[in-house]
Amino acid sequence: MLEATRCYTLNGAYASFEDDIKGSIEVGKLADLVVFNEDILEIDPVNIVNSKIDYTMIDWEICYQREK
């Protein structure tokens, strides 16, 4: 799961020559990300479809927050 996450984040940004502005969470980079309700690195990858997204952020701004 960690390798898949890297493929969609840092490696994807690197492939599009944008790793200086996105792909990892660092000061000065865009923050387009989702926050899951559980640690996706700890669950069975087959069950990720049952995870819920708590937040979606675009450029450090919360644009979606799941009602609890």
mmCIF file of the N, C-alpha and C atoms, coordinates in Angstrom:
data_MODEL
# 
_entry.id   MODEL 
# 
loop_
_atom_site.group_PDB 
_atom_site.id 
_atom_site.type_symbol 
_atom_site.label_atom_id 
_atom_site.label_alt_id 
_atom_site.label_comp_id 
_atom_site.label_asym_id 
_atom_site.label_entity_id 
_atom_site.label_seq_id 
_atom_site.pdbx_PDB_ins_code 
_atom_site.Cartn_x 
_atom_site.Cartn_y 
_atom_site.Cartn_z 
_atom_site.occupancy 
_atom_site.B_iso_or_equiv 
_atom_site.pdbx_formal_charge 
_atom_site.auth_seq_id 
_atom_site.auth_comp_id 
_atom_site.auth_asym_id 
_atom_site.auth_atom_id 
_atom_site.pdbx_PDB_model_num 
ATOM 1   N N  . MET A 1 1  ? 0.824   -1.184 0.000   1.00 0.00 ? 1  MET A N  1 
ATOM 2   C CA . MET A 1 1  ? 0.000   0.000  0.000   1.00 0.00 ? 1  MET A CA 1 
ATOM 3   C C  . MET A 1 1  ? 0.877   1.260  0.000   1.00 0.00 ? 1  MET A C  1 
ATOM 4   N N  . LEU A 1 2  ? 1.973   1.202  0.715   1.00 0.00 ? 2  LEU A N  1 
ATOM 5   C CA . LEU A 1 2  ? 2.879   2.349  0.728   1.00 0.00 ? 2  LEU A CA 1 
ATOM 6   C C  . LEU A 1 2  ? 3.425   2.623  -0.675  1.00 0.00 ? 2  LEU A C  1 
ATOM 7   N N  . GLU A 1 3  ? 3.789   1.580  -1.380  1.00 0.00 ? 3  GLU A N  1 
ATOM 8   C CA . GLU A 1 3  ? 4.301   1.743  -2.743  1.00 0.00 ? 3  GLU A CA 1 
ATOM 9   C C  . GLU A 1 3  ? 3.225   2.328  -3.661  1.00 0.00 ? 3  GLU A C  1 
ATOM 10  N N  . ALA A 1 4  ? 1.995   1.876  -3.529  1.00 0.00 ? 4  ALA A N  1 
ATOM 11  C CA . ALA A 1 4  ? 0.898   2.413  -4.342  1.00 0.00 ? 4  ALA A CA 1 
ATOM 12  C C  . ALA A 1 4  ? 0.665   3.889  -4.033  1.00 0.00 ? 4  ALA A C  1 
ATOM 13  N N  . THR A 1 5  ? 0.743   4.250  -2.763  1.00 0.00 ? 5  THR A N  1 
ATOM 14  C CA . THR A 1 5  ? 0.571   5.649  -2.362  1.00 0.00 ? 5  THR A CA 1 
ATOM 15  C C  . THR A 1 5  ? 1.666   6.520  -2.976  1.00 0.00 ? 5  THR A C  1 
ATOM 16  N N  . ARG A 1 6  ? 2.899   6.033  -2.928  1.00 0.00 ? 6  ARG A N  1 
ATOM 17  C CA . ARG A 1 6  ? 4.002   6.789  -3.530  1.00 0.00 ? 6  ARG A CA 1 
ATOM 18  C C  . ARG A 1 6  ? 3.820   6.941  -5.041  1.00 0.00 ? 6  ARG A C  1 
ATOM 19  N N  . CYS A 1 7  ? 3.301   5.909  -5.695  1.00 0.00 ? 7  CYS A N  1 
ATOM 20  C CA . CYS A 1 7  ? 3.085   5.971  -7.145  1.00 0.00 ? 7  CYS A CA 1 
ATOM 21  C C  . CYS A 1 7  ? 2.100   7.075  -7.514  1.00 0.00 ? 7  CYS A C  1 
ATOM 22  N N  . TYR A 1 8  ? 1.080   7.252  -6.683  1.00 0.00 ? 8  TYR A N  1 
ATOM 23  C CA . TYR A 1 8  ? 0.061   8.254  -6.979  1.00 0.00 ? 8  TYR A CA 1 
ATOM 24  C C  . TYR A 1 8  ? 0.413   9.641  -6.459  1.00 0.00 ? 8  TYR A C  1 
ATOM 25  N N  . THR A 1 9  ? 1.464   9.760  -5.663  1.00 0.00 ? 9  THR A N  1 
ATOM 26  C CA . THR A 1 9  ? 1.808   11.057 -5.085  1.00 0.00 ? 9  THR A CA 1 
ATOM 27  C C  . THR A 1 9  ? 3.165   11.528 -5.607  1.00 0.00 ? 9  THR A C  1 
ATOM 28  N N  . LEU A 1 10 ? 4.211   11.190 -4.894  1.00 0.00 ? 10 LEU A N  1 
ATOM 29  C CA . LEU A 1 10 ? 5.548   11.674 -5.238  1.00 0.00 ? 10 LEU A CA 1 
ATOM 30  C C  . LEU A 1 10 ? 6.001   11.237 -6.627  1.00 0.00 ? 10 LEU A C  1 
ATOM 31  N N  . ASN A 1 11 ? 5.802   9.961  -6.952  1.00 0.00 ? 11 ASN A N  1 
ATOM 32  C CA . ASN A 1 11 ? 6.240   9.482  -8.268  1.00 0.00 ? 11 ASN A CA 1 
ATOM 33  C C  . ASN A 1 11 ? 5.431   10.116 -9.403  1.00 0.00 ? 11 ASN A C  1 
ATOM 34  N N  . GLY A 1 12 ? 4.138   10.321 -9.165  1.00 0.00 ? 12 GLY A N  1 
ATOM 35  C CA . GLY A 1 12 ? 3.306   10.982 -10.172 1.00 0.00 ? 12 GLY A CA 1 
ATOM 36  C C  . GLY A 1 12 ? 3.745   12.418 -10.419 1.00 0.00 ? 12 GLY A C  1 
ATOM 37  N N  . ALA A 1 13 ? 4.062   13.111 -9.339  1.00 0.00 ? 13 ALA A N  1 
ATOM 38  C CA . ALA A 1 13 ? 4.539   14.497 -9.480  1.00 0.00 ? 13 ALA A CA 1 
ATOM 39  C C  . ALA A 1 13 ? 5.888   14.530 -10.197 1.00 0.00 ? 13 ALA A C  1 
ATOM 40  N N  . TYR A 1 14 ? 6.760   13.597 -9.864  1.00 0.00 ? 14 TYR A N  1 
ATOM 41  C CA . TYR A 1 14 ? 8.064   13.508 -10.522 1.00 0.00 ? 14 TYR A CA 1 
ATOM 42  C C  . TYR A 1 14 ? 7.911   13.247 -12.019 1.00 0.00 ? 14 TYR A C  1 
ATOM 43  N N  . ALA A 1 15 ? 7.009   12.340 -12.375 1.00 0.00 ? 15 ALA A N  1 
ATOM 44  C CA . ALA A 1 15 ? 6.794   11.981 -13.782 1.00 0.00 ? 15 ALA A CA 1 
ATOM 45  C C  . ALA A 1 15 ? 6.285   13.151 -14.606 1.00 0.00 ? 15 ALA A C  1 
ATOM 46  N N  . SER A 1 16 ? 5.564   14.062 -13.954 1.00 0.00 ? 16 SER A N  1 
ATOM 47  C CA . SER A 1 16 ? 5.038   15.225 -14.674 1.00 0.00 ? 16 SER A CA 1 
ATOM 48  C C  . SER A 1 16 ? 5.905   16.475 -14.450 1.00 0.00 ? 16 SER A C  1 
ATOM 49  N N  . PHE A 1 17 ? 7.116   16.268 -13.929 1.00 0.00 ? 17 PHE A N  1 
ATOM 50  C CA . PHE A 1 17 ? 8.074   17.353 -13.678 1.00 0.00 ? 17 PHE A CA 1 
ATOM 51  C C  . PHE A 1 17 ? 7.494   18.428 -12.753 1.00 0.00 ? 17 PHE A C  1 
ATOM 52  N N  . GLU A 1 18 ? 6.686   18.007 -11.784 1.00 0.00 ? 18 GLU A N  1 
ATOM 53  C CA . GLU A 1 18 ? 6.069   18.943 -10.852 1.00 0.00 ? 18 GLU A CA 1 
ATOM 54  C C  . GLU A 1 18 ? 6.402   18.624 -9.397  1.00 0.00 ? 18 GLU A C  1 
ATOM 55  N N  . ASP A 1 19 ? 7.434   17.807 -9.184  1.00 0.00 ? 19 ASP A N  1 
ATOM 56  C CA . ASP A 1 19 ? 7.780   17.409 -7.829  1.00 0.00 ? 19 ASP A CA 1 
ATOM 57  C C  . ASP A 1 19 ? 8.338   18.557 -6.989  1.00 0.00 ? 19 ASP A C  1 
ATOM 58  N N  . ASP A 1 20 ? 8.614   19.705 -7.619  1.00 0.00 ? 20 ASP A N  1 
ATOM 59  C CA . ASP A 1 20 ? 9.044   20.875 -6.845  1.00 0.00 ? 20 ASP A CA 1 
ATOM 60  C C  . ASP A 1 20 ? 7.851   21.599 -6.227  1.00 0.00 ? 20 ASP A C  1 
ATOM 61  N N  . ILE A 1 21 ? 6.623   21.318 -6.701  1.00 0.00 ? 21 ILE A N  1 
ATOM 62  C CA . ILE A 1 21 ? 5.439   22.004 -6.166  1.00 0.00 ? 21 ILE A CA 1 
ATOM 63  C C  . ILE A 1 21 ? 4.390   21.065 -5.583  1.00 0.00 ? 21 ILE A C  1 
ATOM 64  N N  . LYS A 1 22 ? 4.510   19.755 -5.852  1.00 0.00 ? 22 LYS A N  1 
ATOM 65  C CA . LYS A 1 22 ? 3.521   18.810 -5.308  1.00 0.00 ? 22 LYS A CA 1 
ATOM 66  C C  . LYS A 1 22 ? 4.110   17.419 -5.203  1.00 0.00 ? 22 LYS A C  1 
ATOM 67  N N  . GLY A 1 23 ? 3.333   16.512 -4.611  1.00 0.00 ? 23 GLY A N  1 
ATOM 68  C CA . GLY A 1 23 ? 3.764   15.123 -4.500  1.00 0.00 ? 23 GLY A CA 1 
ATOM 69  C C  . GLY A 1 23 ? 4.135   14.714 -3.086  1.00 0.00 ? 23 GLY A C  1 
ATOM 70  N N  . SER A 1 24 ? 4.430   15.696 -2.238  1.00 0.00 ? 24 SER A N  1 
ATOM 71  C CA . SER A 1 24 ? 4.742   15.430 -0.834  1.00 0.00 ? 24 SER A CA 1 
ATOM 72  C C  . SER A 1 24 ? 4.282   16.627 -0.010  1.00 0.00 ? 24 SER A C  1 
ATOM 73  N N  . ILE A 1 25 ? 4.111   16.395 1.264   1.00 0.00 ? 25 ILE A N  1 
ATOM 74  C CA . ILE A 1 25 ? 3.654   17.477 2.151   1.00 0.00 ? 25 ILE A CA 1 
ATOM 75  C C  . ILE A 1 25 ? 4.880   18.183 2.711   1.00 0.00 ? 25 ILE A C  1 
ATOM 76  N N  . GLU A 1 26 ? 5.139   19.365 2.181   1.00 0.00 ? 26 GLU A N  1 
ATOM 77  C CA . GLU A 1 26 ? 6.288   20.170 2.591   1.00 0.00 ? 26 GLU A CA 1 
ATOM 78  C C  . GLU A 1 26 ? 5.911   21.639 2.515   1.00 0.00 ? 26 GLU A C  1 
ATOM 79  N N  . VAL A 1 27 ? 6.586   22.438 3.307   1.00 0.00 ? 27 VAL A N  1 
ATOM 80  C CA . VAL A 1 27 ? 6.375   23.883 3.275   1.00 0.00 ? 27 VAL A CA 1 
ATOM 81  C C  . VAL A 1 27 ? 6.680   24.389 1.867   1.00 0.00 ? 27 VAL A C  1 
ATOM 82  N N  . GLY A 1 28 ? 5.775   25.191 1.330   1.00 0.00 ? 28 GLY A N  1 
ATOM 83  C CA . GLY A 1 28 ? 5.968   25.769 0.010   1.00 0.00 ? 28 GLY A CA 1 
ATOM 84  C C  . GLY A 1 28 ? 5.356   24.965 -1.126  1.00 0.00 ? 28 GLY A C  1 
ATOM 85  N N  . LYS A 1 29 ? 4.872   23.773 -0.820  1.00 0.00 ? 29 LYS A N  1 
ATOM 86  C CA . LYS A 1 29 ? 4.237   22.956 -1.860  1.00 0.00 ? 29 LYS A CA 1 
ATOM 87  C C  . LYS A 1 29 ? 2.723   23.034 -1.729  1.00 0.00 ? 29 LYS A C  1 
ATOM 88  N N  . LEU A 1 30 ? 2.045   22.723 -2.829  1.00 0.00 ? 30 LEU A N  1 
ATOM 89  C CA . LEU A 1 30 ? 0.589   22.652 -2.807  1.00 0.00 ? 30 LEU A CA 1 
ATOM 90  C C  . LEU A 1 30 ? 0.158   21.536 -1.867  1.00 0.00 ? 30 LEU A C  1 
ATOM 91  N N  . ALA A 1 31 ? -0.975  21.694 -1.264  1.00 0.00 ? 31 ALA A N  1 
ATOM 92  C CA . ALA A 1 31 ? -1.478  20.643 -0.366  1.00 0.00 ? 31 ALA A CA 1 
ATOM 93  C C  . ALA A 1 31 ? -2.825  20.174 -0.884  1.00 0.00 ? 31 ALA A C  1 
ATOM 94  N N  . ASP A 1 32 ? -2.803  19.351 -1.890  1.00 0.00 ? 32 ASP A N  1 
ATOM 95  C CA . ASP A 1 32 ? -4.014  18.730 -2.420  1.00 0.00 ? 32 ASP A CA 1 
ATOM 96  C C  . ASP A 1 32 ? -4.013  17.304 -1.892  1.00 0.00 ? 32 ASP A C  1 
ATOM 97  N N  . LEU A 1 33 ? -4.881  17.037 -0.919  1.00 0.00 ? 33 LEU A N  1 
ATOM 98  C CA . LEU A 1 33 ? -4.839  15.736 -0.270  1.00 0.00 ? 33 LEU A CA 1 
ATOM 99  C C  . LEU A 1 33 ? -6.182  15.351 0.323   1.00 0.00 ? 33 LEU A C  1 
ATOM 100 N N  . VAL A 1 34 ? -6.278  14.090 0.674   1.00 0.00 ? 34 VAL A N  1 
ATOM 101 C CA . VAL A 1 34 ? -7.455  13.583 1.378   1.00 0.00 ? 34 VAL A CA 1 
ATOM 102 C C  . VAL A 1 34 ? -6.993  12.979 2.696   1.00 0.00 ? 34 VAL A C  1 
ATOM 103 N N  . VAL A 1 35 ? -7.875  13.039 3.697   1.00 0.00 ? 35 VAL A N  1 
ATOM 104 C CA . VAL A 1 35 ? -7.610  12.442 5.001   1.00 0.00 ? 35 VAL A CA 1 
ATOM 105 C C  . VAL A 1 35 ? -8.653  11.349 5.206   1.00 0.00 ? 35 VAL A C  1 
ATOM 106 N N  . PHE A 1 36 ? -8.194  10.121 5.323   1.00 0.00 ? 36 PHE A N  1 
ATOM 107 C CA . PHE A 1 36 ? -9.091  8.988  5.526   1.00 0.00 ? 36 PHE A CA 1 
ATOM 108 C C  . PHE A 1 36 ? -9.436  8.832  7.003   1.00 0.00 ? 36 PHE A C  1 
ATOM 109 N N  . ASN A 1 37 ? -10.508 8.129  7.278   1.00 0.00 ? 37 ASN A N  1 
ATOM 110 C CA . ASN A 1 37 ? -10.934 7.893  8.657   1.00 0.00 ? 37 ASN A CA 1 
ATOM 111 C C  . ASN A 1 37 ? -10.121 6.798  9.343   1.00 0.00 ? 37 ASN A C  1 
ATOM 112 N N  . GLU A 1 38 ? -9.247  6.154  8.612   1.00 0.00 ? 38 GLU A N  1 
ATOM 113 C CA . GLU A 1 38 ? -8.390  5.116  9.192   1.00 0.00 ? 38 GLU A CA 1 
ATOM 114 C C  . GLU A 1 38 ? -7.054  5.101  8.454   1.00 0.00 ? 38 GLU A C  1 
ATOM 115 N N  . ASP A 1 39 ? -6.087  4.452  9.038   1.00 0.00 ? 39 ASP A N  1 
ATOM 116 C CA . ASP A 1 39 ? -4.749  4.374  8.458   1.00 0.00 ? 39 ASP A CA 1 
ATOM 117 C C  . ASP A 1 39 ? -4.763  3.379  7.304   1.00 0.00 ? 39 ASP A C  1 
ATOM 118 N N  . ILE A 1 40 ? -4.699  3.876  6.090   1.00 0.00 ? 40 ILE A N  1 
ATOM 119 C CA . ILE A 1 40 ? -4.783  2.996  4.922   1.00 0.00 ? 40 ILE A CA 1 
ATOM 120 C C  . ILE A 1 40 ? -3.552  2.112  4.768   1.00 0.00 ? 40 ILE A C  1 
ATOM 121 N N  . LEU A 1 41 ? -2.481  2.409  5.487   1.00 0.00 ? 41 LEU A N  1 
ATOM 122 C CA . LEU A 1 41 ? -1.295  1.550  5.446   1.00 0.00 ? 41 LEU A CA 1 
ATOM 123 C C  . LEU A 1 41 ? -1.432  0.351  6.377   1.00 0.00 ? 41 LEU A C  1 
ATOM 124 N N  . GLU A 1 42 ? -2.418  0.386  7.256   1.00 0.00 ? 42 GLU A N  1 
ATOM 125 C CA . GLU A 1 42 ? -2.598  -0.681 8.233   1.00 0.00 ? 42 GLU A CA 1 
ATOM 126 C C  . GLU A 1 42 ? -3.743  -1.638 7.908   1.00 0.00 ? 42 GLU A C  1 
ATOM 127 N N  . ILE A 1 43 ? -4.609  -1.261 6.979   1.00 0.00 ? 43 ILE A N  1 
ATOM 128 C CA . ILE A 1 43 ? -5.763  -2.102 6.674   1.00 0.00 ? 43 ILE A CA 1 
ATOM 129 C C  . ILE A 1 43 ? -5.471  -2.993 5.466   1.00 0.00 ? 43 ILE A C  1 
ATOM 130 N N  . ASP A 1 44 ? -6.301  -3.998 5.286   1.00 0.00 ? 44 ASP A N  1 
ATOM 131 C CA . ASP A 1 44 ? -6.206  -4.865 4.110   1.00 0.00 ? 44 ASP A CA 1 
ATOM 132 C C  . ASP A 1 44 ? -6.551  -4.012 2.890   1.00 0.00 ? 44 ASP A C  1 
ATOM 133 N N  . PRO A 1 45 ? -5.670  -3.928 1.896   1.00 0.00 ? 45 PRO A N  1 
ATOM 134 C CA . PRO A 1 45 ? -5.931  -3.095 0.718   1.00 0.00 ? 45 PRO A CA 1 
ATOM 135 C C  . PRO A 1 45 ? -7.277  -3.364 0.040   1.00 0.00 ? 45 PRO A C  1 
ATOM 136 N N  . VAL A 1 46 ? -7.772  -4.571 0.145   1.00 0.00 ? 46 VAL A N  1 
ATOM 137 C CA . VAL A 1 46 ? -9.073  -4.908 -0.440  1.00 0.00 ? 46 VAL A CA 1 
ATOM 138 C C  . VAL A 1 46 ? -10.183 -4.110 0.238   1.00 0.00 ? 46 VAL A C  1 
ATOM 139 N N  . ASN A 1 47 ? -9.990  -3.765 1.495   1.00 0.00 ? 47 ASN A N  1 
ATOM 140 C CA . ASN A 1 47 ? -11.022 -3.066 2.263   1.00 0.00 ? 47 ASN A CA 1 
ATOM 141 C C  . ASN A 1 47 ? -10.952 -1.544 2.169   1.00 0.00 ? 47 ASN A C  1 
ATOM 142 N N  . ILE A 1 48 ? -10.038 -1.014 1.380   1.00 0.00 ? 48 ILE A N  1 
ATOM 143 C CA . ILE A 1 48 ? -9.937  0.440  1.276   1.00 0.00 ? 48 ILE A CA 1 
ATOM 144 C C  . ILE A 1 48 ? -11.227 1.060  0.730   1.00 0.00 ? 48 ILE A C  1 
ATOM 145 N N  . VAL A 1 49 ? -11.970 0.301  -0.040  1.00 0.00 ? 49 VAL A N  1 
ATOM 146 C CA . VAL A 1 49 ? -13.239 0.818  -0.577  1.00 0.00 ? 49 VAL A CA 1 
ATOM 147 C C  . VAL A 1 49 ? -14.249 1.099  0.531   1.00 0.00 ? 49 VAL A C  1 
ATOM 148 N N  . ASN A 1 50 ? -14.054 0.507  1.694   1.00 0.00 ? 50 ASN A N  1 
ATOM 149 C CA . ASN A 1 50 ? -14.954 0.733  2.824   1.00 0.00 ? 50 ASN A CA 1 
ATOM 150 C C  . ASN A 1 50 ? -14.522 1.908  3.695   1.00 0.00 ? 50 ASN A C  1 
ATOM 151 N N  . SER A 1 51 ? -13.352 2.474  3.407   1.00 0.00 ? 51 SER A N  1 
ATOM 152 C CA . SER A 1 51 ? -12.871 3.628  4.164   1.00 0.00 ? 51 SER A CA 1 
ATOM 153 C C  . SER A 1 51 ? -13.677 4.864  3.781   1.00 0.00 ? 51 SER A C  1 
ATOM 154 N N  . LYS A 1 52 ? -13.743 5.775  4.716   1.00 0.00 ? 52 LYS A N  1 
ATOM 155 C CA . LYS A 1 52 ? -14.427 7.036  4.456   1.00 0.00 ? 52 LYS A CA 1 
ATOM 156 C C  . LYS A 1 52 ? -13.402 8.154  4.429   1.00 0.00 ? 52 LYS A C  1 
ATOM 157 N N  . ILE A 1 53 ? -13.697 9.181  3.663   1.00 0.00 ? 53 ILE A N  1 
ATOM 158 C CA . ILE A 1 53 ? -12.824 10.340 3.604   1.00 0.00 ? 53 ILE A CA 1 
ATOM 159 C C  . ILE A 1 53 ? -13.366 11.391 4.562   1.00 0.00 ? 53 ILE A C  1 
ATOM 160 N N  . ASP A 1 54 ? -12.521 11.791 5.511   1.00 0.00 ? 54 ASP A N  1 
ATOM 161 C CA . ASP A 1 54 ? -12.923 12.805 6.485   1.00 0.00 ? 54 ASP A CA 1 
ATOM 162 C C  . ASP A 1 54 ? -12.780 14.221 5.925   1.00 0.00 ? 54 ASP A C  1 
ATOM 163 N N  . TYR A 1 55 ? -11.696 14.456 5.213   1.00 0.00 ? 55 TYR A N  1 
ATOM 164 C CA . TYR A 1 55 ? -11.428 15.791 4.666   1.00 0.00 ? 55 TYR A CA 1 
ATOM 165 C C  . TYR A 1 55 ? -10.832 15.688 3.275   1.00 0.00 ? 55 TYR A C  1 
ATOM 166 N N  . THR A 1 56 ? -11.098 16.687 2.464   1.00 0.00 ? 56 THR A N  1 
ATOM 167 C CA . THR A 1 56 ? -10.384 16.890 1.208   1.00 0.00 ? 56 THR A CA 1 
ATOM 168 C C  . THR A 1 56 ? -9.852  18.314 1.248   1.00 0.00 ? 56 THR A C  1 
ATOM 169 N N  . MET A 1 57 ? -8.570  18.453 0.956   1.00 0.00 ? 57 MET A N  1 
ATOM 170 C CA . MET A 1 57 ? -7.939  19.776 0.954   1.00 0.00 ? 57 MET A CA 1 
ATOM 171 C C  . MET A 1 57 ? -7.377  20.068 -0.430  1.00 0.00 ? 57 MET A C  1 
ATOM 172 N N  . ILE A 1 58 ? -7.531  21.302 -0.845  1.00 0.00 ? 58 ILE A N  1 
ATOM 173 C CA . ILE A 1 58 ? -6.920  21.788 -2.078  1.00 0.00 ? 58 ILE A CA 1 
ATOM 174 C C  . ILE A 1 58 ? -6.179  23.068 -1.722  1.00 0.00 ? 58 ILE A C  1 
ATOM 175 N N  . ASP A 1 59 ? -4.880  23.048 -1.946  1.00 0.00 ? 59 ASP A N  1 
ATOM 176 C CA . ASP A 1 59 ? -3.996  24.172 -1.633  1.00 0.00 ? 59 ASP A CA 1 
ATOM 177 C C  . ASP A 1 59 ? -4.184  24.645 -0.188  1.00 0.00 ? 59 ASP A C  1 
ATOM 178 N N  . TRP A 1 60 ? -4.173  23.706 0.741   1.00 0.00 ? 60 TRP A N  1 
ATOM 179 C CA . TRP A 1 60 ? -4.270  23.923 2.194   1.00 0.00 ? 60 TRP A CA 1 
ATOM 180 C C  . TRP A 1 60 ? -5.644  24.390 2.656   1.00 0.00 ? 60 TRP A C  1 
ATOM 181 N N  . GLU A 1 61 ? -6.609  24.418 1.779   1.00 0.00 ? 61 GLU A N  1 
ATOM 182 C CA . GLU A 1 61 ? -7.959  24.826 2.169   1.00 0.00 ? 61 GLU A CA 1 
ATOM 183 C C  . GLU A 1 61 ? -8.870  23.605 2.187   1.00 0.00 ? 61 GLU A C  1 
ATOM 184 N N  . ILE A 1 62 ? -9.579  23.420 3.301   1.00 0.00 ? 62 ILE A N  1 
ATOM 185 C CA . ILE A 1 62 ? -10.517 22.308 3.395   1.00 0.00 ? 62 ILE A CA 1 
ATOM 186 C C  . ILE A 1 62 ? -11.716 22.613 2.514   1.00 0.00 ? 62 ILE A C  1 
ATOM 187 N N  . CYS A 1 63 ? -11.935 21.769 1.509   1.00 0.00 ? 63 CYS A N  1 
ATOM 188 C CA . CYS A 1 63 ? -13.064 21.988 0.600   1.00 0.00 ? 63 CYS A CA 1 
ATOM 189 C C  . CYS A 1 63 ? -14.144 20.932 0.786   1.00 0.00 ? 63 CYS A C  1 
ATOM 190 N N  . TYR A 1 64 ? -13.845 19.907 1.603   1.00 0.00 ? 64 TYR A N  1 
ATOM 191 C CA . TYR A 1 64 ? -14.855 18.906 1.949   1.00 0.00 ? 64 TYR A CA 1 
ATOM 192 C C  . TYR A 1 64 ? -14.569 18.429 3.357   1.00 0.00 ? 64 TYR A C  1 
ATOM 193 N N  . GLN A 1 65 ? -15.627 18.329 4.157   1.00 0.00 ? 65 GLN A N  1 
ATOM 194 C CA . GLN A 1 65 ? -15.507 17.753 5.490   1.00 0.00 ? 65 GLN A CA 1 
ATOM 195 C C  . GLN A 1 65 ? -16.713 16.850 5.719   1.00 0.00 ? 65 GLN A C  1 
ATOM 196 N N  . ARG A 1 66 ? -16.434 15.575 5.998   1.00 0.00 ? 66 ARG A N  1 
ATOM 197 C CA . ARG A 1 66 ? -17.501 14.611 6.205   1.00 0.00 ? 66 ARG A CA 1 
ATOM 198 C C  . ARG A 1 66 ? -18.222 14.931 7.508   1.00 0.00 ? 66 ARG A C  1 
ATOM 199 N N  . GLU A 1 67 ? -19.539 14.855 7.440   1.00 0.00 ? 67 GLU A N  1 
ATOM 200 C CA . GLU A 1 67 ? -20.350 15.043 8.649   1.00 0.00 ? 67 GLU A CA 1 
ATOM 201 C C  . GLU A 1 67 ? -20.215 13.790 9.488   1.00 0.00 ? 67 GLU A C  1 
ATOM 202 N N  . LYS A 1 68 ? -20.017 13.971 10.773  1.00 0.00 ? 68 LYS A N  1 
ATOM 203 C CA . LYS A 1 68 ? -19.804 12.821 11.660  1.00 0.00 ? 68 LYS A CA 1 
ATOM 204 C C  . LYS A 1 68 ? -21.008 12.542 12.493  1.00 0.00 ? 68 LYS A C  1 
# 
